[in-house]
């Protein structure tokens, strides 16, 4: 019996897709435990690039069961497009299941998301406008009951529930935002083409998760990152679910004592998309160079990511929040050309030193990072296959990251491909 959690240790975009794909090779099942198609996981196989927003990154291993658990939210049209796209490239998706209890992103959720962001003006949160927040809002509001995947199995039930939802939503759309109300028939027609594709994958997945846990290896895949968590992130610039390791238990029904490993994925530098404080952000040519070398543009939105030096304070905090047993370091090769590399090892706020992020994350706007400088290696790592073959400077940097996280190194990625990964 083995259960591993994969969690982002920064603000998302750490490279979780690649690590999940590697773990999936030996896994019985890969389970996505939260979030929706606001995620963007990229996997490179034999030079072919796969961009996944919803379906678990283990889908490229057809002997591995892939599950969207009850903590996720599903856009039927996105799922249809990903299934059809994968089938066109030779993957059947017969190994994909979706929990009957996963809530559904409906067209009116996307409309509301866009209207809400527009109304915020210069105080916008920077959402992906995929309807994520409004869907989770409906889930917690409870009445009228939010649409779940089980409700897609019957046309009459689905139509009736759309009517109930729009009776409430259209009042909000008209009165608060001054927009045109939505037509129930048009809402149904928008998702109808996806139903025949999605329905065969809807299932009671509890037994499948339990079977993988008791008789094989279970990988629980998170989206986004620790500091986008609804409770532990830089609120309000966060997502609407729990990407932290504890969210894996909430989203799948796997108990906390059944988790064997928590692998925190951390980029060798730091990035962030959208608004919110970012203590180590670089507003110079170095930041631009990291963005270009790391191809730091959002998989989901295409937005350029903000780039900065490694935030060791954030890494230390994320490792503690998630009870990380190991770290997977990604994009180390992006630093190949840097003569000097800086790492924030502490914060100074109003003259006080912080080794961990303050619980009041509003204080991040006042942070003065305390930097440690390390020499770069200025040579390509892309063909390195073992830690002992790394330049001494690269090895010391990797070891320093492990010290800051206070846990072991699980792997180091030196390029986008599967085989550019040193697994320890």
TIFI-126033 format. One record per residue: residue in three letters; x, y, z of N, C-alpha, C in turn. Coordinates in steps of 0.1 Angstrom, whole numbers, plus 5000, padded with zeros to 4 digits. Atoms other than C-alpha are relative to their C-alpha. Example, Ala and Ser with C-alpha at 12.3 -4.5 7.8 and 13.67 -1.06 7.14 Angstrom:
// residues 2
ALA500949885000512349555078500950125000;SER499149895000513749895071499250115008;
//
This chain:
// residues 424
UNK500849885000500050005000500950125000;UNK499249885001501450344990499150114994;UNK500749885005499950694986501050115000;UNK499149895001501950984974499250124995;UNK500649885004500851344971501050094993;UNK499249915007502251584946499450145002;UNK500549874997501851944956501050114996;UNK499249885004503152284943500550075012;UNK499549934988505452464968500150154998;UNK499949865003505152804952498650064997;UNK501349945004502453004934499549924987;UNK500450075011501752724909501150004989;UNK499150015012503452644875501449955004;UNK498750054996506252454893500449884991;UNK499750125008506152154868499449875006;UNK500750124994503751924886499749894989;UNK500450095010502651774853501149904996;UNK498950095004506051634844500349905011;UNK499750094989506551484879498949905001;UNK501250104999503051324879500249904989;UNK499850095012503751174844501149905004;UNK499050094996506951024858499549905010;UNK500550094989505250874889499049914994;UNK501150095005502350744868500549884993;UNK499550125007504650494850499949885009;UNK500150124991504550274881498850005009;UNK501149994991501350394897498849924995;UNK501350075003498050194898499050114996;UNK501049905004496050514897500650145004;UNK499649864997496650894895498650075002;UNK501249934997493951104911500250155002;UNK500049864999493451474906499050045011;UNK500849994988492151604939499350145002;UNK500649874999491151974934500150084988;UNK499849905011490752264910499349954987;UNK500750035013489452264874501050034989;UNK499249975012490652374840500750145001;UNK499149894997492352674856501549965001;UNK498750054999495352444858500649994986;UNK499350025013497952404831501249915002;UNK498950094998500152094832500649954986;UNK499350035012502752034804500849885002;UNK499250125000504251694796500649984987;UNK499350025012506851634770500549854999;UNK499750145002507151274756500649984986;UNK499450025013509651194729499950124991;UNK500049875008509751554718498650054997;UNK501349955001505951574717499550075012;UNK500449924988504351834740498549985001;UNK501450024997501051764757499650115011;UNK500549904991499152054774498749965006;UNK501350054994496551934799499650105010;UNK500649904991494252164818499149935011;UNK501050074991491851914834500349865003;UNK499750144999492651554828501349975008;UNK498850034993495251404852501249974991;UNK498850015008498851414839500449854997;UNK499650145002499051034842499349944988;UNK500950065010496650984812500949954988;UNK499150055011499650924788500549855003;UNK499750144997500150584806498749925000;UNK501350065002497250374794499749895010;UNK500350114990497650104820499850065014;UNK500249934987497350364848498650075000;UNK501349944998493850454860500150155004;UNK500049864997493250834860498650045004;UNK501249964994490550984882499950155003;UNK500349874996489051324886499149985013;UNK500750034987487951304923498950115003;UNK501149914996485051474941500450145003;UNK499549874997487151774950500250094988;UNK499849935012487551874914498750064995;UNK501249955008485252084892500349984985;UNK499850055014484651984856499350094991;UNK500649935012484052194825499849894989;UNK500250115010482351944802500650024986;UNK499449985014483452114770501549995000;UNK498550024999487052134782500349855000;UNK499750144999486951764791499849944986;UNK500250055013485451684757501250034991;UNK498949965009488151884739501349925003;UNK498850074996490951714759499949864996;UNK500250145003489551364754500249984985;UNK499950025014489151414717501450034994;UNK498749975005492551574713501049895003;UNK499150124997494251284731499749884991;UNK500350115009492351034710500650024986;UNK499449975013493551204679501549975000;UNK498650034999497051154691500449865005;UNK499750144997496650784699499749955014;UNK500350044986495450784735498549985001;UNK501550035000492050614741499250075010;UNK500749944989491250774774499049915007;UNK500850104993489550454784500349985015;UNK499650014986491450474816499750125009;UNK500449874993489750804827498649985006;UNK501250004993487050824853499850135007;UNK500349874994485251124868498949975011;UNK500950024989483551124902498650054998;UNK501449965002479751144902499850135009;UNK500249894991480151404930500850134996;UNK499249885005482551644911498950104995;UNK500949905005480751974905500350054986;UNK499949965015480252114870500150154998;UNK499949865004481452444856499050024988;UNK501049985011478452564836500350144993;UNK499749885007478452844810499750135008;UNK500349884992476853084835501050035010;UNK498949984991479753034858501150094993;UNK499049935007482153164832499550154997;UNK500549865001479853464825500250085012;UNK499949934988479753554861501450035004;UNK498649984997483453514865500650124993;UNK499649885008484053764837499450135005;UNK500649884995481554004850500550055014;UNK499449964987482953994885501450064999;UNK498749945002486454054873500050144994;UNK500249875006485354344851499550105010;UNK500649904990483454504880501150045010;UNK498949974990486654494902500950114995;UNK499149905006488454734878501449985003;UNK498650014997491954804890500349915012;UNK499950094989491354574920499849864996;UNK500350135005490954274898501049895007;UNK499350114994492153934913501049944990;UNK499250065010493553814880499649854998;UNK500550135002491353504877500249964985;UNK499950055014491553284846498750014992;UNK501449985006487853364839499549874995;UNK500550135004487152994836498849955008;UNK501250034992484253004861500349925013;UNK499650084989486252844889499450055013;UNK500549944988485353084917498549985002;UNK501550024999481553094909499549865002;UNK500450144998481452714907500249965014;UNK499850044986482952664941499150085009;UNK501049924992480652944954498749935000;UNK501250085001477652744942500149885008;UNK499850124992479052434958499850025015;UNK500149974986479252594992498750065004;UNK501449934997475952794989498949905001;UNK500850114999474152464984498650014994;UNK501349995005470752594974499950134991;UNK500450135007469652584946501249914998;UNK498950095000471752274945500850014987;UNK499049995011474852304924499949874991;UNK500050115009475052074893501249925002;UNK498950094999477251774897500049904988;UNK499850095012478551514872498949904999;UNK501150095000475851274882498750064993;UNK501249945005473251524871500150024984;UNK499850005015474651514835499549884994;UNK500450125006473451164831498649994995;UNK501450005003469851254827499650144994;UNK500349885006468651524803499050085007;UNK501149934993465451614821500550065013;UNK499549954988467251644854500950124998;UNK499049895003469951864839499250134995;UNK500849885005467352094821499350075012;UNK500849954989465352134853501050085010;UNK499149934992468452224873500650134994;UNK499549885006469652474848498950115002;UNK501149904997466152644851500150065014;UNK499949964986466552654889501250105002;UNK498849924998470052804887499850144993;UNK500149875007469153074861498950095006;UNK501049924993466153184881500750095010;UNK499349924990468653304907501150084993;UNK498949945007471653384884499650124992;UNK500449895009469753604860499650135008;UNK500349884991468553834889501350075003;UNK498649944997472253884898500650064988;UNK499449955012473353934862499350134996;UNK500749885004470654194855500250115010;UNK500049894990470554384888501450055004;UNK498749964995474154384899501050044989;UNK499049975010476054384866499450074988;UNK500749935011473454534842500249934987;UNK499850085012474054254817498749924996;UNK501150075005471654054796499849865006;UNK500250134994470053754812500349884990;UNK499650125008470953404800498749924997;UNK501150095004468553164782500349865004;UNK499850144996468152814797500349914989;UNK499850085011467852654764501450014993;UNK498749985006471052814751501149955009;UNK499050064991472952714782500149854998;UNK500050155002471952354777500649974987;UNK499550035013472752364740501550025000;UNK498549985000476252494748500849885005;UNK499350114995477152194768499649864994;UNK500550125006475051934750501049924992;UNK499150085008477751834725501049935008;UNK499050074992480051734753499449885008;UNK500650104991477551504771500349864995;UNK499850145004477951194749501549965002;UNK498650034998481751214752500349985015;UNK499750004985481751284790499349895008;UNK500850094992479051054802500649865003;UNK499450144997480850714798501150005010;UNK498949994991483550844821499550035015;UNK500549974987481250934850499849885008;UNK500150124993481450684878500150035015;UNK499750004985481450604916501449955001;UNK498650045000485150614920500649965014;UNK499550024987485450554957500649865001;UNK499450145000486050174952501350004993;UNK498850005008488650244925501250065008;UNK499049934992490550484948500549905011;UNK499650094989490450234977500849884995;UNK499350125006491549944955501450044997;UNK498649955004494550144942500850025013;UNK499349974987495450244978500449875007;UNK499750124993495249894992500849904993;UNK499450115007496649694964501150054990;UNK499149955009498949924945500750135004;UNK499449874997500450274943499050114995;UNK500949905003498250574944500750145000;UNK499549865000499350924933498950104999;UNK501049894998497351224943500650134994;UNK499449895008497951514919499250135003;UNK500649874997497251874930500350094988;UNK499949895010496852184908500450125008;UNK499649884994498052534914501249985011;UNK498950014991500352584944499650045014;UNK500249974986500652624982499550145003;UNK500349864996500453004982498950054991;UNK501349975006497352994960498849935008;UNK501050074992495552794987499050105006;UNK501049914995492252954999500350045014;UNK499749974986493352945035501550045003;UNK498649974997497152955034500850084989;UNK499449925011497753155002499950155003;UNK500049864999498153524996498750064997;UNK501449965002494453595000499950164998;UNK501050075008492553734981500549954987;UNK499550045013494853654952500349855000;UNK499950144999494253284955499049934992;UNK501150085006492253004940498949975010;UNK501250024992488952884954500049865007;UNK499950144994490152534966501349995008;UNK498850024991492952374986501049924993;UNK498950075007496052284966501049935009;UNK499050064990497952194998499849855002;UNK500150144999498551835007498849965008;UNK501350044993495651835032498850004991;UNK501150005010493451915002499849864993;UNK500050145007494351564988499049915008;UNK500850094991492551405018498550054998;UNK501449955002489451635014499449974987;UNK500550025014489251594977499849864995;UNK500050145004489651214975499449905010;UNK500550094989488451065008501149915005;UNK498950074994491950925015500450065013;UNK499849944986492650965052501550055001;UNK498649954998495751155064501049905004;UNK499050104996497350855080500449904989;UNK499850095011497250675047501050064990;UNK499049945009499650925030501449965004;UNK498750054997503150785028501150114996;UNK499149905004504951065009499350124995;UNK500549885005504351425001501250064992;UNK498949945008506551554972499650144996;UNK500249855003506751934970500850034988;UNK499449965013507452054935500450155001;UNK499549864999509652364935500950034988;UNK499249955011511052554906501350065006;UNK498749954995514752654909500150155002;UNK500249864997513653014909498550015003;UNK501449984996510153164916499350074989;UNK500949925010507253274893498750025007;UNK501449984996503853404898499250064988;UNK500849945010500953494875498950085007;UNK501149924995498453764881500450095012;UNK499849904990498154014910500549935013;UNK499650054987499553974946501450035002;UNK498649974996502754034965500949894996;UNK499050095005505953864953501350065005;UNK498849934994508953944976501249994991;UNK498750025007511753814953499850044985;UNK500349975014510253944920501150094994;UNK498949925007512854084895499350094989;UNK500549905010511954394874501150054991;UNK498849965007515154394854500349894989;UNK499650095011516954204825500149865005;UNK499950144995517553904848498749945000;UNK501350055000513853864853499549974986;UNK500450025014513253894816500749884994;UNK499250115005516053644809499449875005;UNK500750124994514453384833498749974993;UNK501350025007511153434816500249944986;UNK499750055014512553374781500649865000;UNK499450135000514753084790499149895006;UNK501050094994512052924811498749994993;UNK501350005007509252984786498950035010;UNK501049974989507353144815498850084995;UNK501249945005504053204798498949895004;UNK501050094994500853054813499549904990;UNK500550115009499752714798498550034998;UNK501549985001496052814805499750134993;UNK500449875004496053184799500950064989;UNK499149945009499153254779500750135006;UNK499549884994499953544803501549985004;UNK498650014996503653614809500049995015;UNK499950014985504653504844501050105005;UNK499149914993506353734868501149915006;UNK498950094996509853594876500950065011;UNK499149954990512253624905500949895006;UNK499150104994514953454926499249905008;UNK500750104991514153144947499750075013;UNK500449954987512253244978500149885009;UNK499850114991513653015004499150015012;UNK500949994988511353155031498749934996;UNK501250075004508353045010500249854999;UNK499750155001509952705003500049945014;UNK500050064986510552645040498650005006;UNK501449994995506952755048499249894994;UNK500850105007505452535021500349865004;UNK499650134995507452235032499449965013;UNK500750024987506052275067498549984999;UNK501550015001502452335057499649874994;UNK500350135007502552025035500649885006;UNK499250114994504651805057500849934989;UNK499350065011506851745027501149905004;UNK499050104998508951435027501250014990;UNK499049985010510851534996499750114991;UNK500349905010511251804970500449954986;UNK499750025013511251774933500450134994;UNK499649875005513352054918499950004985;UNK500349995014512352164883500750124994;UNK499549895007513852394857501450055005;UNK498749964996517352394872500850054988;UNK499249975012518752424837499750154995;UNK500349865004517052774833501150095006;UNK499049924993519852904856501449984994;UNK498750045006522652764834500950124997;UNK499249895004523853104822500350105010;UNK499949904990523653294854501450005007;UNK498749994993527053414868499949995015;UNK500350004985525653474903498549985002;UNK501450034997522453334917499750045015;UNK500349954986520653484947498849925005;UNK501050084993518453304972499550085012;UNK500549944988516153474997499949905012;UNK500050104989516853295030499250055012;UNK500849944989514953535053499350134995;UNK500649885003512653835053500450105011;UNK500049904990513054165071498750094998;UNK501249925001509754345079500050095012;UNK499949904989509954665099501149975010;UNK498850034992513354565112500049875007;UNK500050134994512254225124500349894989;UNK499650115009513653905108499049895001;UNK500950125001511353625096500749894993;UNK499550125007512553275088498949934992;UNK501250065007508953175077499150124996;UNK501049905003506253365060499150045011;UNK500949974990504253565084498649954997;UNK501450055003500653435089499250114994;UNK500749885006499353785081500850034987;UNK499349995013500353765044499950144994;UNK500149865005499354135039501450065003;UNK498649944997502854205054501049974989;UNK499050035010504554055023500350134992;UNK499849875007504154405007501150085006;UNK499049924993506654535032501349925002;UNK498850094998509254255029501250064993;UNK498749985006512854325023500849875001;UNK499450134999514353995013501550005004;UNK498650024996517653885029500649904991;UNK499550085011519653745000501449935004;UNK498750074999522453485000500449984985;UNK499550025014524653484968500849874999;UNK499350135003525853164953500650014985;UNK499450005014528153124922499249914991;UNK500650085010526553004890500949904994;UNK499150105006527852714870500350024985;UNK499849955013527552864835500549894990;UNK499850105010527452544816498749925000;UNK501350065002524552334802499949875009;UNK500350124992522952074825499249904993;UNK501150075006520651934799500349854998;UNK499650145003522651604794500549935013;UNK499550064987523551544831498949905005;UNK500950114996522051214843500249965015;UNK499850044986523351194879500550135007;UNK499649894992523951444907501550025001;UNK498649994999527551354910500750054988;UNK499449955013528151454874499750154998;UNK500349865001526851804880501250095004;UNK498949914995529252104883499850025015;UNK500149984985530052164920499150115004;UNK500849894997528252494919498549964999;UNK501350045001525052334907499649915011;UNK500350104989525252054933499850085013;UNK500149924987525752314961498750075000;UNK501349935000522652504949498949905003;UNK501050114998520552184948500049975015;UNK499950044986521752094983499550115009;UNK500549894992520952444996498550014999;UNK501450005001517452414983499449895010;UNK500550114990517052085003500250045014;UNK499849954986518452255034498950105004;UNK501049904997515952535031498649935002;UNK501350084999513052285027500149905012;UNK499850094990514552065054499449864997;UNK500450145004513851745035500849954989;UNK499250065010515351515010499650044986;UNK500249975014515651564972499449874994;UNK500650125007513251334953500549994986;UNK499550005014514351434918500550154997;UNK499649875006516051714898499750004985;UNK500350005014514751814864501050104993;UNK499049925007517351954839499550034986;UNK500549985013515051984809498649965000;UNK501450035000511451944798499749854997;UNK500450145004511651574786500149915012;UNK500050104989510951274807501449955004;UNK498750064996514551144805501050115004;UNK499149904994515951484816499650025014;UNK500350004985515151394852500949915007;UNK499150084991517551274878499249965012;UNK500950054989515451054902500949945010;UNK499150054989517050984936499249905008;
//
